[in-house]
Amino acid sequence: MIFLAASFIGYAFAVGNPSAAMEALKRLAEQIGPISDSSFENFVKIFTNNSMVALFMLLSGLFFGIGPWLIMAFNGFMVGLVVRAVQENGELSFSQIILGLIPHGVIEIPAIALAGVSGIVWYREIVRGEGETGERFRKGAEKALKLFVVSVLLLLVAAFIEAYITPRVAGV
């Protein structure tokens, strides 16, 4: 819900600030780099990037459980902003943009959220668990890593869809 709400806010911000949205889109494109003609290269790049975000989500959960919420909000805001900037750019139709997001997004967004939950679970075990601090840390890490592995497996599927299926479905 945080991601979705932040997406709408990012979209609305971009409507009111089109030049800021285009500048953010340019910076994001520079950060990501060019899209390869090779689906496999794109798959590896997408999976690696998303796995790093998931790891950051996991670790940010250890900071009072707040980090994942902020990261999800920021990512949602950026998605909304980018959708509006791409729409404003006019190269893709709104349906192409949506088809470019939904096939992999229905897996990727929950997977990233699950990575954040894994960090929060770890933090909560440290704070509220039973036993000595080291034991609570270890138990929390075990619980978190199980969730994190599921998250990474889901990201593998999402990256495959994004690299191989989404371009065909969206016609890009």
C-alpha positions as semicolon CSV with decimal commas, in nm:
position;residue;x (nm);y (nm);z (nm)
1;M;0,000;0,000;0,000
2;I;0,289;0,234;0,079
3;F;0,440;0,166;-0,262
4;L;0,111;0,227;-0,441
5;A;0,029;0,545;-0,248
6;A;0,380;0,680;-0,308
7;S;0,345;0,597;-0,680
8;F;0,038;0,817;-0,703
9;I;0,218;1,093;-0,514
10;G;0,518;1,064;-0,749
11;Y;0,289;1,077;-1,050
12;A;0,107;1,384;-0,913
13;F;0,441;1,551;-0,835
14;A;0,555;1,490;-1,192
15;V;0,233;1,637;-1,331
16;G;0,302;1,957;-1,139
17;N;0,678;1,954;-1,199
18;P;0,742;1,808;-1,545
19;S;1,097;1,945;-1,573
20;A;1,194;1,788;-1,238
21;A;1,040;1,459;-1,352
22;M;1,236;1,463;-1,679
23;E;1,557;1,544;-1,491
24;A;1,495;1,253;-1,253
25;L;1,429;1,025;-1,552
26;K;1,757;1,132;-1,712
27;R;1,951;1,068;-1,389
28;L;1,787;0,729;-1,347
29;A;1,870;0,634;-1,707
30;E;2,234;0,736;-1,649
31;Q;2,246;0,530;-1,330
32;I;2,095;0,219;-1,487
33;G;2,288;0,248;-1,812
34;P;2,178;0,146;-2,158
35;I;1,941;-0,141;-2,223
36;S;2,122;-0,423;-2,399
37;D;2,005;-0,599;-2,712
38;S;2,073;-0,920;-2,520
39;S;1,781;-1,035;-2,306
40;F;2,024;-1,241;-2,098
41;E;2,242;-0,937;-2,021
42;N;1,930;-0,743;-1,922
43;F;1,816;-1,036;-1,706
44;V;2,149;-1,046;-1,520
45;K;2,154;-0,668;-1,476
46;I;1,793;-0,655;-1,351
47;F;1,838;-0,950;-1,116
48;T;2,163;-0,814;-0,975
49;N;2,018;-0,467;-0,920
50;N;1,699;-0,596;-0,759
51;S;1,892;-0,840;-0,538
52;M;2,105;-0,552;-0,412
53;V;1,790;-0,352;-0,336
54;A;1,650;-0,656;-0,153
55;L;1,969;-0,688;0,051
56;F;1,950;-0,321;0,137
57;M;1,586;-0,369;0,238
58;L;1,686;-0,659;0,464
59;L;1,963;-0,463;0,632
60;S;1,758;-0,145;0,662
61;G;1,501;-0,338;0,864
62;L;1,760;-0,358;1,140
63;F;1,735;0,019;1,184
64;F;1,432;0,023;1,410
65;G;1,223;-0,146;1,140
66;I;1,173;0,186;0,962
67;G;1,412;0,153;0,667
68;P;1,200;-0,075;0,447
69;W;0,900;0,156;0,475
70;L;1,106;0,453;0,361
71;I;1,268;0,261;0,076
72;M;0,932;0,130;-0,047
73;A;0,790;0,482;-0,037
74;F;1,089;0,624;-0,225
75;N;1,075;0,350;-0,491
76;G;0,700;0,397;-0,532
77;F;0,747;0,772;-0,568
78;M;1,014;0,718;-0,833
79;V;0,795;0,472;-1,026
80;G;0,508;0,723;-1,035
81;L;0,743;1,001;-1,137
82;V;0,903;0,791;-1,411
83;V;0,565;0,674;-1,544
84;R;0,455;1,034;-1,583
85;A;0,788;1,144;-1,733
86;V;0,782;0,860;-1,989
87;Q;0,420;0,940;-2,065
88;E;0,507;1,307;-2,107
89;N;0,797;1,214;-2,334
90;G;0,541;1,058;-2,569
91;E;0,751;0,766;-2,691
92;L;0,527;0,505;-2,527
93;S;0,151;0,494;-2,486
94;F;0,003;0,469;-2,139
95;S;-0,100;0,109;-2,207
96;Q;0,258;0,024;-2,311
97;I;0,386;0,179;-1,989
98;I;0,140;-0,020;-1,779
99;L;0,216;-0,341;-1,972
100;G;0,583;-0,265;-1,916
101;L;0,530;-0,261;-1,539
102;I;0,259;-0,509;-1,446
103;P;0,389;-0,847;-1,575
104;H;0,702;-0,841;-1,361
105;G;0,584;-0,585;-1,104
106;V;0,322;-0,816;-0,954
107;I;0,609;-1,040;-0,846
108;E;0,891;-0,790;-0,800
109;I;0,715;-0,545;-0,567
110;P;0,599;-0,811;-0,319
111;A;0,944;-0,973;-0,336
112;I;1,113;-0,646;-0,244
113;A;0,856;-0,592;0,032
114;L;0,926;-0,943;0,162
115;A;1,296;-0,858;0,181
116;G;1,203;-0,558;0,394
117;V;0,982;-0,775;0,613
118;S;1,277;-1,010;0,663
119;G;1,479;-0,722;0,810
120;I;1,192;-0,617;1,033
121;V;1,152;-0,977;1,155
122;W;1,522;-0,984;1,238
123;Y;1,501;-0,654;1,424
124;R;1,191;-0,761;1,619
125;E;1,359;-1,086;1,724
126;I;1,660;-0,894;1,852
127;V;1,441;-0,653;2,048
128;R;1,158;-0,880;2,165
129;G;1,296;-1,232;2,140
130;E;1,387;-1,459;2,428
131;G;1,739;-1,539;2,544
132;E;2,068;-1,356;2,539
133;T;2,137;-1,088;2,281
134;G;2,358;-1,313;2,069
135;E;2,096;-1,588;2,067
136;R;1,822;-1,341;1,969
137;F;2,046;-1,204;1,692
138;R;2,110;-1,556;1,557
139;K;1,744;-1,661;1,572
140;G;1,641;-1,340;1,400
141;A;1,904;-1,387;1,131
142;E;1,781;-1,741;1,062
143;K;1,420;-1,627;1,029
144;A;1,521;-1,330;0,815
145;L;1,739;-1,534;0,582
146;K;1,459;-1,782;0,512
147;L;1,232;-1,496;0,404
148;F;1,516;-1,332;0,215
149;V;1,586;-1,648;0,013
150;V;1,219;-1,660;-0,092
151;S;1,245;-1,293;-0,188
152;V;1,553;-1,354;-0,405
153;L;1,388;-1,653;-0,576
154;L;1,086;-1,437;-0,657
155;L;1,320;-1,167;-0,790
156;L;1,479;-1,427;-1,017
157;V;1,136;-1,501;-1,166
158;A;1,052;-1,129;-1,192
159;A;1,382;-1,053;-1,367
160;F;1,318;-1,332;-1,617
161;I;0,973;-1,191;-1,690
162;E;1,108;-0,836;-1,715
163;A;1,389;-0,930;-1,952
164;Y;1,218;-1,187;-2,173
165;I;0,840;-1,143;-2,154
166;T;0,765;-0,779;-2,068
167;P;0,930;-0,633;-2,383
168;R;0,715;-0,857;-2,601
169;V;0,393;-0,793;-2,409
170;A;0,449;-0,417;-2,397
171;G;0,573;-0,397;-2,754
172;V;0,898;-0,221;-2,663
